[in-house]
């Protein structure tokens, strides 16, 4: 079994605490010039600055406050060198001293910090074990003519190192349960799988489902300390990006699970709920607005985001309610628009296999770039069961500009429409705040895709038709 080596890529400084209710950090840099020290901390995917300290005497710095800093992993960044060190602050005692001497090994000496002594000793132990395993692996890979008995002994040595590491980890976790060091070690332990039966594909799927279901078992997302470590965001991102299919329905299930686990940690819950809303609301991936709508209606709209002002809350929920009817998979709202001669055209009039709706407006640079692609697309697919309907989003006194641009852009062969008086409310129904906006509907007017780039229309239609043919065969 391979053991991960926790945060070995970083230079680390470690500190602990014992029943004080104030913070008093004293840091001294030996054998190096440093006139400024940045005290920073991890915050989900960010590193934020807590304070800037200036040298009191030849590289000595002090930070004091009458309350404890929130528990987590902090950074000491020295200037002008830019060297940085990680320190642990627990929620018990934050009064300690540390000497940092880069000319020595180890380069850290500290007093009054059981937590960091424990953490740093563990890192030294893990580093030594890693070096032993590397030496064994190099020996195993050094020659093809090695005696079988030698190979067997090397493998036994490797197993022994791993057993020692596992035993040390288990003993530390049991003895120091609840310490920040133990939380960080537990979050990085390897994952053990039971034996699954079946063919290779079935076994792989069972392992995936088992791993996904238990992925957060070793990390307490509800623990406030986790927000101020690299662990929480790494876990959340990996779960969403690697263990969750990139489709809205699956992401909604995963986001709900994450938020439910975060709920006891209100600071982290607020951060991630806000982050999810913004990231999925602005996602470039087609269909991710369904996640935004879900979050807006089921969290913000149900009083689960009390930190948001009434005006902002109303705007978020209103936007979601307007987007909701035009999500992928829903039947597109019917509407009636008008040709230049006043002839009414309704969405329900189109009976072909596919209907492509293109919302555009004059004086829109992206629309000007998109329209040649739309025209070429219409020419190619006009006899293949595809209707193309353009809707100009200008109304009122600007309405006449629509028809001037139809002529200027060479759009005469398209089905061009508009709604001078916005009688059908189409622009609100289809949320046409930006253009061009392209929808592809099936024969039942269900929304297959939206926000399709005009230059990709041909490739997308080829794929849709291919899928339809395969479905018909099956």
N, C-alpha and C positions, 0 to 999 in steps of 0.2 A: 504494500500500500504506500502510495507516495504522499508525503506531507508537504503542504504549502508553507512557505516561510514568510511570516507576517511582516509586511512593511520593510523588508530588507533593503529596498532601493533607497530608503531615506536615511539621512543622518538624524538620530533621535536623541532628544533630551527628555528625561522623565522625572516627575515630581509627585508627591502625595500629601495626605492631609489627615487631621485628627481632632475633630470636634470644635474647631474654631469657626466663628461666623464672620470672618473678614479675610481679605486677600492681602498677602504680604510676600511678594516675590523679590528675591535679590539675585541678580545675575551678574557674574563677573567673567569677562573674556581675558584669558591669560595669553601672553606671547603673541598678541595680535592687536592691531589698532582698530578700534570700532568706536565711533562717536554717536551713532544713532542705532536704536533697536526698535523694530516694529513688532508689536504684540498683535498677532492675528489669530483667526480661528476658522476651522472648517464650518461651512453652513450649507448642507446639502451638496450641490455641485459647485459652490462658490468658496472662495477664501476672502473673508472680510477682515478689515483692520479694526482692532479694538482700541489701540492707543499707540502713540509714538513716544518712545522714551529717549532721553538724551543722557549721555555719560555724565555721571557725577564726579568720577575720579578714575582716570586711566582705564576705561573700559568697564566700569561698574554701573549697573542700572538697577533701579528700584521701581516697583509698581505696587501701589497700595490703594485699597478702597475698603469701606466699612462693611461691605456685603460680599458674599461669595460670588465668583463668576460662575455662570452655568457650566455644569459638568460637560467635559468633552476633551477633544484633542486640539491643542493650541500650537501656534507656530511662533518661534523666535527668529526673526530675520535680521541679521546684522548688516549694517551699512558702514562703509561703502562696499564691503566685500560681496554682499548678496548671499552669503552662506545662511542656511536656515536649519532649524532643529525643531523637532516635534516634542511637545510636553503634554503630559496628562494632568488634568485638573479634575479631581473627584468632588463630591458634594459634602465632604466632611472637613477636610483641613487643607487650606491653601496658604500655609505659611512655611516657606522653605527657601533654601539657598542652593545655587548651582554654580560651579566653576566650569567653564568651557575652555579646554586647551587642545587645540588642533594638532599640537606637536606631540601629544601623548596618545597612547592606546591603552585603555579606552580614553577618549577625549572628554568624558563627562565625570564630574564629581559633584555629588549633591548631598545635602543634609536636610533631615526633617521630612523625607518623602518616601514612605514605605511603598506607596503605589508605584512610583517611578523606579525605585530600586528593584522591585519585583519585575516590572515590565522590561527594564534594561537587562537584567540578569537572564530573563527568558529569551530576549533577542540574541544575547551572546551565546546562550546554549543552542538555540536554533541555528545560528550561523555556524557554530562548530560542527553540528550534526550535518548541515548542508555540505560543508567542506569534506567530511568523511564520506558522504554518499557520492560526491563528485569524484573523489579519488577512486572509490570502488568502481564507479561507472567507467572512468577512464581506463582502469585496468581491464575491465571486461571487454572494452572496445579496442584494446591495444593490439591484439593479435588473433588470428584465426586458428593458430596452432596450439593454443593453450590447452593443457591437460584438463580432462573432464573433472578430475578431482579438484583442481585449482578453481575452475569455474564454479563448481558446487560450493566450495568454501567461500568464495567471494559473494555468492548469492546469499549464503547463510549470514555472512557479515552484514550484508545490506539489510536483511530482514531483522537482524539484531538491533541495528541502529534505529530502524523504524519502530521496533517494539519499545526501545528506550524512550524515544520521542513520544510515542503514544501514552506510555505510562506516566511520563513527566507531565504531559498535558492534562491527563485525567486527574492526577493528584493536585495539580494547581487549580483546576476548575472546581474540584470538591472543596479544597481548603479555603479558596478565596472567592467563593460564589458571591456574586453581587458586586464585586470590584470591577472597575472599568477595564482593567487588564484582562480579567477573565471574560468579560463580554466581548472584547476585541478578539481574543484567542478563539473563543467558541464560534464566532462568526466566520472564522477562516478555516475551520476544521474540514477535512475531506468528507465527502458524502458517501455513506455506505448504502449499497443496494442489496435487497434480498435476491434470491435466485428466482428468475422468471422462466416459465416454460413456454414453448411454442417455437415457430420458425423464426429466423433472424429478424424479419420485419415486425413480427408480433412482439418479440422480446424487446426490440428497440422502442416500439410504441409504449409498451408497459413501463419501461424504464423512464421514458419521457414523462408520462402521466404521473408516475410515482414521484419523480424529482420535482415536477411542477407543483404537485399538491403539498410537498413538504419543504419547499424551497425557503420559506421564511421561518422554519422551525428553530434554526440556530441564531436568529436575530430577532430581538423584541422590538418591532417597529413602534410600539407604544412607549418605549423608554425615551425620555427627553434627551438623554445623553447622546443617543445615536444620531440626532440631527447634526451634532457638532463633531462628527467623525466622517471619514471618507466612506465608511461601510454602508450607511443607509442609502445614499444616492446610487452607489454601485449596484446594490441589490435591486432597487426599484427599476433602474434602467435596464439591467440585464433581464429581469423578469418580463418587462414590456417589449424589449427589442429582440430577445433571443428565445423566450419561452412562450410568447404570445403571437399567434398568427396575425399578420398585418392587415386585418380587416376590422371594421368598426365594431361588429357584434362581439368579437373575441376580446377586443381591447376594452370595451365597456365592462365585461365581466371581470377582467383583470384589474381595471382601475377601481371598480367597486370593492374588490377584495383588498387592495392596497389601502384604500381609504378607511375601510372598516378596521384594519389592523392598526392604522395610524391614529384612530380616533382618541385613544387615551392620551396621546401626545398632541395636545391641541396646537402647539406652535408648528410642529411638523405637518399636522393635518391641514392647517391653514395654508402653509407654504405649498404643499403638493396639490391641494384642490385648486388653488389659484393658478399654479403652474400648468396643471393639466388643462384647465379651461382655456388659458391663453395659447398653449402650444397646439392643442387640437383645433381650436378655433381658427388659428392661422396656418394650419398645416397645408403643405403643398400636395399631400397625397389625396387623391380623389376619394371622397366618401367619409373623411375623418370629421366632417362637420356633424355627423351623427353622434360622435362622442361629445362634442361641444353641446349639442342640444340636450343630450342625456344629463350631463353635469348641470347645465343651467336650469333645467326643469325639475330635476330630482334632488338637487342639493341647494342651489341658490334659491330656487322657487319654493322650497319647502323649509326655509328658515335655518338651513345648515351652514350658512355663511354669514353670521351675525356681524362680522367686521366690515361688511360692505355697506356703503351709504345707501339710503333709500333711492336716490336718483340713479346711481349706478346699478343697483339691483334691478330696478324697473327696466332699465335699458337692456341689461343682460337677458332677462327673462323675455322681454318683448322681442328681441332679436331671435331668440331660440324658438319662440312660438311662430314667428314668420318663416323661419327656415324649416321647421318641422314638416310642413306639408310637401316640401320638395326634396326630401331626402331620397337617396338612391333606394330603389325597391318599392317606393310608394307610387300610387297612380297620380300622374301629373294633373293638377287642377285644370279643368276646362276653361276656355276663354273664347271671346270673340274679338277679332281685330278686323281691320279694313284695308282693302287695296286702295290705290290712289284714286280710282273712280268711285269709291264709296262702297264697293261690293263687300259684304260681310264674309269673313272667313273664320270658322270655328275649328278648334283643335279636333273635335270629334268628327269633323268632315273627312279627315285623312284616314284611309283604310289600308295603306300599304304595310309591309312588314316592319318598317322602321320610319320614324319621323324625327328629323333633326331640326331643332329650333335654335335659331341664332339671334340672340339679342345684341343689338349694336346701336351706335349713335354716331351722327356726323361729328366731325372735329375730334374724333377719338383716334389717336395715333395707332394704338394697337388694333383697332377695328380696321383701319386702312391697310395694315400689314396682314391681317387675317383674311380679308375678303377675297383676294385672289385664290387662296387655298380653298375657301368655301365654294367659289365658282367652279374651280377644277373638280372638286369633289362632286358637286351636283351634276356636272357633265358626265362623269364616269358612272354614277350610280342611278341616274334618272330612270333607267330601264331595268334596274335590278331590285325593285321593291323598296326604294328609299325616297321619301319626300323631304325636301328642304324648305323650311319656312323661316323667313327673316322677319324680325319685328324691330322697327325703329323705336327707340325709347324716348324720343323727343315728343312733346305734346304742346298744346297751347300755341303761342305765337311762334315757337320754333319749329312747329310741325312741318311747314313747307320745306325746310332745309332737308328733311328726310328724302324727299323725292328728287331734289337737286343732286344729292349725293348718290342716289340709286343710279342716276344717269352718269354721273361723273365717274363712279367706280365700276361701271360696266356690269351692273347687277340685273339688267333687264330680264334675263332668262330665269331668274329666281322667282319664287313666290314671295313678293315683298309686301309687307303690311305695316300698319301702325295703328295708333289709337289717339286721335287728336284730342279727345276730351277725357281720356282714361276712364271710359265708361265701364270697362270690365274689371278695373283694378288690377290689371295684369302685372303692372310693374311692382306693385306691392306683393302680389301672390308669388312672383318669381324672384323677388329680392334682387332686382336689377340695379343695385347701387354701383356696380362696376361692370364694364363691358370691355371686350365681347364676352358673352356668357352663352355657352353652347350646351344644350341638352340633347341626349339621344334616348328616344322612347321606343318601346316595342309595339307590336300590333294592338296591344290592349292599353296602350298609353302609360305603361309602367316605366318609371325612370330607370334606365339601364346605367347611364353614366351622365355626369354633368361636369361643367368647367373643363371640357375637353379642349386642349389647344387646337386651333384650326389646322395647323400644320400636321397634326397627328390624326386627323379625322379618317384619312384613308387607311392607315395602319390599324386603327381601332375597329373600323368597320369590317376589315378583312378578318380580324380575330373574332368579332361577334358572329359573323356569318359562319365561320368555321365551327364555333362552339354550337351554334344552332344545328348545323348539319350533323355533328356528332351526337347531339341529343336526339335528333330524329331517328338516327340509325339504332340507337340503343332503346 
